[in-house]
Amino acid sequence: QNISDRGIQLVADNYQGLQKLDITRCIKLTDDALQKVLEKCSALESLNMYALSR
């Protein structure tokens, strides 16, 4: 829940083969950080974004 934009960008940069990501209740994330994940993690099949504030 405490992951920041910088943390999610590190995940996107280093785990481009990521297939599942659960960012439930990660209220610190911005749309820009999520966009980076979607751009870099082309193998992503499942993205859980339940209870985000934005």
BELCORHU-V46797 format. One record per backbone hydrogen bond with DSSP energy under -1.0 kcal/mol. CO is the residue of the C=O (numbers start at 1). NH is the residue of the N-H. Records with the same first field share a line. If there is no record, write none. Layout:
CO->NH + NH
This chain:
4->8
5->9
6->10
7->11
8->12
9->13
10->14
11->15
15->18
19->45 + 46
21->48
23->26
25->27
26->29
30->34
31->35
32->36
33->37
34->38
35->39
36->40
37->41
40->42
41->44
46->21
48->23
50->25
